[in-house]
Amino acid sequence: MNPLNNVVIFGATSAIASAVARRLASSGARLFCVARNPERLESLLADLRVRGDDAAGERIRGLAADPADPATHADAWAAAREHLGTVDAALLAWGSLPDPATCHDSVEATQEALRINGTSAVALLTRIAPDFEAEGHGVIGAIGSVAGDRGRQSNYVYGTAKGMLATFLQGLRHRLAPAGVDVVTIKPGFVRTPMTEGFNRAGALWAEPDRVASGILRALRRGHAVAYVPWFWRIIMLIIRNFPDWLFRHLRL
């Protein structure tokens, strides 16, 4: 079991990451939170310090920086290591859902979606992996998506970014295994977050962020290679991945 006593979260103000951070703070963990929006970050830190009985901010700190911008990664990672000392876990949790119609006609929008949801995470993983490898300890988790399991006409650009991230994480997992470092690919299904506003979010397939957070922490502690959250998405995606292509292209998915 991986201890989660000293954790850095990149993209900490996202709905899922915030739910993870709240659970960790309540358990007494030391946290370092990185997020783009300073006001939202300060609000989150204040909430976490109340939950973690850390009024002085000795255990729970953060840095306003855009994790989707690789230029911020070196300073953010250095600040996290300075605060936490030994890092037990790093969670990468930022992203955005691009407008599919815009991406269909725009090279720039497509490249931006790939950067935010894919290549920026690969850049950060490339930076932090050697430190985990050298220390021979810890777990790295990155939030992907079930959308990366198969290209679908409704969101294939987003799915491409998440599919690339999943493949990179798989290779990184194999590389770091001999060093005793776990790498976890986290694949949420449908989650009620600000990113999915505008969707019809009724029905049993939709989950609340706190439920997803519980699954993420369980996967990080156990070092699962791939974690579908909630768990039933593993079965759903197994079925979808095996649809024949000639049939799948006619489904409005």
C-alpha positions as CSV (number, residue, x, y, z in Angstrom):
1,M,0.0,0.0,0.0
2,N,1.3,3.5,-0.9
3,P,1.2,6.0,1.9
4,L,-0.4,9.3,1.0
5,N,1.0,11.5,3.6
6,N,2.8,14.1,1.4
7,V,0.9,14.8,-1.8
8,V,1.2,17.3,-4.6
9,I,-1.9,18.0,-6.8
10,F,-1.5,19.8,-10.1
11,G,-4.8,21.3,-11.3
12,A,-6.1,21.2,-7.7
13,T,-9.1,23.4,-8.2
14,S,-10.8,21.1,-10.6
15,A,-13.9,19.5,-9.1
16,I,-12.4,16.0,-8.9
17,A,-9.0,17.2,-7.6
18,S,-10.7,19.4,-5.0
19,A,-12.7,16.4,-3.7
20,V,-9.4,14.4,-3.5
21,A,-7.7,17.2,-1.7
22,R,-10.6,17.5,0.8
23,R,-10.4,13.9,1.7
24,L,-6.6,14.0,2.1
25,A,-6.7,17.1,4.2
26,S,-9.3,15.5,6.5
27,S,-7.0,12.6,7.0
28,G,-4.1,14.8,8.1
29,A,-2.0,14.7,4.9
30,R,0.5,17.4,4.0
31,L,-0.6,18.9,0.7
32,F,0.9,21.2,-2.0
33,C,-1.8,22.4,-4.5
34,V,-1.0,23.9,-7.9
35,A,-3.8,25.7,-9.8
36,R,-4.1,28.4,-12.4
37,N,-6.6,30.8,-10.8
38,P,-5.2,32.5,-7.6
39,E,-8.6,33.4,-6.1
40,R,-10.0,29.8,-6.5
41,L,-6.8,28.4,-5.2
42,E,-6.8,30.6,-2.0
43,S,-10.4,29.6,-1.4
44,L,-9.6,25.9,-1.7
45,L,-6.5,26.3,0.6
46,A,-8.6,28.0,3.2
47,D,-11.2,25.2,3.1
48,L,-8.5,22.5,3.3
49,R,-6.8,24.2,6.2
50,V,-10.1,24.1,8.2
51,R,-10.6,20.5,7.3
52,G,-7.0,19.6,8.2
53,D,-6.9,21.7,11.4
54,D,-4.0,23.7,9.9
55,A,-4.8,27.3,10.6
56,A,-1.2,28.4,10.2
57,G,-0.8,26.8,6.8
58,E,2.2,24.7,7.9
59,R,1.0,21.5,6.3
60,I,-1.2,22.8,3.4
61,R,0.2,25.2,0.9
62,G,-0.1,26.0,-2.7
63,L,1.2,27.9,-5.8
64,A,-0.8,29.8,-8.4
65,A,0.6,28.5,-11.7
66,D,-0.9,27.1,-14.9
67,P,-0.1,23.4,-15.0
68,A,-1.0,23.3,-18.7
69,D,1.9,25.6,-19.4
70,P,5.2,23.6,-19.3
71,A,7.1,26.8,-18.5
72,T,5.7,26.7,-15.0
73,H,6.6,23.1,-14.2
74,A,10.1,23.4,-13.0
75,D,9.3,26.1,-10.4
76,A,6.0,24.4,-9.3
77,W,7.7,21.0,-8.8
78,A,10.6,22.6,-6.9
79,A,8.2,24.5,-4.6
80,A,6.3,21.3,-4.0
81,R,9.4,19.3,-3.1
82,E,10.7,22.1,-0.8
83,H,7.4,22.1,1.1
84,L,6.8,18.3,1.2
85,G,10.3,17.0,1.4
86,T,9.6,13.4,0.4
87,V,6.7,13.2,-2.1
88,D,4.5,10.2,-1.6
89,A,2.2,11.0,-4.5
90,A,1.7,13.4,-7.4
91,L,-1.7,13.7,-9.0
92,L,-2.1,15.4,-12.4
93,A,-5.7,16.6,-12.6
94,W,-6.2,19.5,-15.1
95,G,-7.9,19.5,-18.5
96,S,-10.7,21.0,-20.5
97,L,-13.4,19.7,-22.8
98,P,-13.0,21.4,-26.2
99,D,-15.9,22.2,-28.5
100,P,-15.9,19.4,-31.1
101,A,-17.4,21.5,-33.9
102,T,-14.7,24.2,-33.5
103,C,-11.9,21.5,-33.5
104,H,-13.3,20.1,-36.7
105,D,-12.5,23.2,-38.6
106,S,-9.6,24.7,-36.7
107,V,-6.0,23.5,-36.6
108,E,-5.3,26.0,-33.8
109,A,-8.2,24.8,-31.6
110,T,-7.2,21.2,-32.1
111,Q,-3.6,21.8,-31.2
112,E,-4.7,23.8,-28.1
113,A,-6.9,20.9,-27.0
114,L,-4.1,18.4,-27.4
115,R,-1.7,20.7,-25.5
116,I,-4.1,21.2,-22.5
117,N,-5.3,17.6,-22.3
118,G,-2.2,15.7,-23.4
119,T,1.2,17.1,-24.2
120,S,1.4,19.4,-21.1
121,A,0.8,16.4,-18.9
122,V,3.4,14.4,-20.7
123,A,5.8,17.3,-20.2
124,L,5.2,17.4,-16.4
125,L,5.5,13.6,-16.2
126,T,8.8,13.7,-18.0
127,R,10.1,16.3,-15.5
128,I,9.0,14.6,-12.3
129,A,9.6,11.0,-13.2
130,P,13.4,11.0,-12.7
131,D,13.0,12.3,-9.1
132,F,10.6,9.5,-8.2
133,E,12.8,7.0,-9.9
134,A,15.9,8.3,-8.0
135,E,14.1,8.1,-4.7
136,G,12.6,4.7,-5.4
137,H,9.4,5.6,-3.7
138,G,5.9,6.9,-4.4
139,V,3.0,6.9,-6.8
140,I,2.2,9.1,-9.8
141,G,-1.5,9.4,-10.9
142,A,-2.9,11.2,-13.9
143,I,-6.5,11.7,-14.7
144,G,-7.3,10.6,-18.2
145,S,-10.7,9.6,-19.5
146,V,-12.8,6.8,-20.9
147,A,-12.9,9.0,-24.0
148,G,-9.3,7.9,-24.7
149,D,-10.3,4.2,-25.1
150,R,-11.8,4.6,-28.5
151,G,-12.2,7.5,-31.0
152,R,-15.8,8.6,-31.1
153,Q,-17.2,11.2,-33.5
154,S,-18.5,13.3,-30.7
155,N,-15.2,14.1,-29.0
156,Y,-12.3,12.4,-30.8
157,V,-9.9,15.3,-30.4
158,Y,-10.3,15.2,-26.6
159,G,-10.1,11.4,-26.8
160,T,-6.9,11.6,-28.8
161,A,-5.2,13.6,-26.1
162,K,-6.4,11.2,-23.4
163,G,-5.4,8.2,-25.4
164,M,-1.9,9.6,-25.9
165,L,-1.6,10.3,-22.2
166,A,-2.7,6.7,-21.4
167,T,-0.1,5.2,-23.7
168,F,2.6,7.4,-22.2
169,L,1.6,6.4,-18.7
170,Q,1.7,2.8,-19.7
171,G,5.3,3.1,-20.9
172,L,6.3,5.2,-17.8
173,R,4.7,2.5,-15.6
174,H,6.9,-0.1,-17.0
175,R,10.0,2.1,-16.8
176,L,9.5,3.0,-13.1
177,A,8.3,-0.4,-11.9
178,P,11.9,-1.6,-11.2
179,A,12.4,1.5,-9.0
180,G,9.4,0.7,-6.9
181,V,7.3,3.6,-8.2
182,D,3.7,3.0,-9.2
183,V,2.0,4.9,-12.1
184,V,-1.7,5.0,-12.1
185,T,-3.9,5.8,-15.1
186,I,-7.2,7.2,-13.9
187,K,-10.2,7.0,-16.2
188,P,-13.3,8.6,-15.0
189,G,-16.6,8.1,-16.8
190,F,-19.3,10.7,-16.7
191,V,-18.9,13.1,-13.8
192,R,-21.1,16.0,-12.7
193,T,-18.5,18.8,-12.9
194,P,-18.4,22.3,-14.4
195,M,-16.7,20.8,-17.4
196,T,-19.8,18.8,-18.2
197,E,-22.4,21.5,-17.7
198,G,-24.8,21.6,-20.6
199,F,-25.0,17.8,-20.8
200,N,-28.0,15.9,-19.7
201,R,-26.5,14.6,-16.5
202,A,-29.4,12.4,-15.3
203,G,-29.1,8.7,-14.9
204,A,-27.0,6.0,-13.2
205,L,-24.0,6.5,-15.4
206,W,-23.2,9.9,-13.9
207,A,-21.2,10.2,-10.7
208,E,-20.5,12.9,-8.2
209,P,-16.9,14.2,-7.8
210,D,-16.6,12.9,-4.3
211,R,-17.4,9.3,-5.4
212,V,-14.8,9.6,-8.1
213,A,-12.3,11.0,-5.5
214,S,-12.8,8.0,-3.3
215,G,-12.0,5.7,-6.2
216,I,-8.9,7.7,-7.1
217,L,-7.5,7.5,-3.6
218,R,-8.1,3.8,-3.4
219,A,-6.3,3.3,-6.7
220,L,-3.3,5.4,-5.7
221,R,-3.0,3.6,-2.3
222,R,-3.1,0.2,-4.0
223,G,-1.0,1.2,-7.0
224,H,-3.5,0.0,-9.6
225,A,-2.2,0.2,-13.1
226,V,-5.5,1.5,-14.6
227,A,-8.5,2.6,-12.5
228,Y,-11.9,3.2,-14.1
229,V,-14.0,5.3,-11.8
230,P,-16.7,4.3,-11.0
231,W,-15.7,0.7,-11.5
232,F,-18.5,-0.3,-13.9
233,W,-16.9,1.9,-16.6
234,R,-14.4,-0.9,-17.1
235,I,-17.2,-3.2,-18.3
236,I,-18.8,-0.5,-20.4
237,M,-15.6,0.4,-22.2
238,L,-14.7,-3.3,-22.8
239,I,-18.0,-3.5,-24.7
240,I,-17.5,-0.3,-26.6
241,R,-13.9,-1.1,-27.6
242,N,-15.1,-4.3,-29.2
243,F,-17.8,-2.9,-31.3
244,P,-16.9,-3.5,-35.0
245,D,-15.9,-0.3,-36.7
246,W,-18.5,-0.6,-39.5
247,L,-21.2,-0.6,-36.8
248,F,-19.6,1.9,-34.5
249,R,-19.4,4.6,-37.1
250,H,-23.2,4.6,-37.5
251,L,-23.8,5.1,-33.7
252,R,-24.3,8.7,-32.7
253,L,-21.7,8.6,-29.9
